[in-house]
Amino acid sequence: MINPDWILLFSKKRGRWWVRLLAWGRYHHVKAVAYLPALRAWLFYDVKFNGTRLMLAREHDSGTQAFLRDYLDGCDLVAMPRLPVPKRVAPHAGFWCTLAMKHLVGIRTGALRPDRLWRDSVAAGGKPCEGGLGEIAVLTFVKTHAQASNNLNQATWLDDGALVRRRGELIARLRARIRALRDRPASSCRGRPYPATA
């Protein structure tokens, strides 16, 4: 199982007039990239009004370097830590780049535009790397983030004992909740009580 460490890319490229109108500010779009050391490949995630693109490119394939250069051009980067998946009461309305990226990295924010997502990503522990450093420096930043996070989190994901303990705790809590609901007096139930089964 591969759980990528995402880098958010905040694009300063000016898009169409209506995109500039909706995403006014320093950044006009946000997308993501992750380096997968085990596969020696890049994973790209980009949500636009006309569709979602999820692409995988091997590091040494022809065309990968040119695509990376174009994908990173004019962007400031934020290396995101792994955040717990937030519990949501209801789904978000709409689905555009800012909402897609905050779902992807699990950040809790009211951001609707890339500028606010940049600030909230940094506040949540993201490490910024502003563009203009040169292609090699940016690629090194992305790879270092992926490899460092992979080394720190590898034991967590591969520790079978921890997974079994977590699963056991969850099952115990679920059983206790079911018993509490089953043993609750019928008068405290809303509506009609369920018939008792033998």
Secondary structure, 3 states (H helix, E strand, C coil): CCCCCCEEEEECCCCCHHHHHHCCCCCCEEEEEEEECCCCEEEEEEEECCEEEEEEEECCCCCHHHHHHHHHCCEEEEECCCCCCCCCCCCCCCCCHHHHHHHHHCCCCCCCCHHHHHHHHHHCCCEEECCCCCHHHHHHHHHHHHHHHHHHHHHHHHCHHHHHHHHHHHHHHHHHHHHHHHHCCHHHCCCCCCCCCC
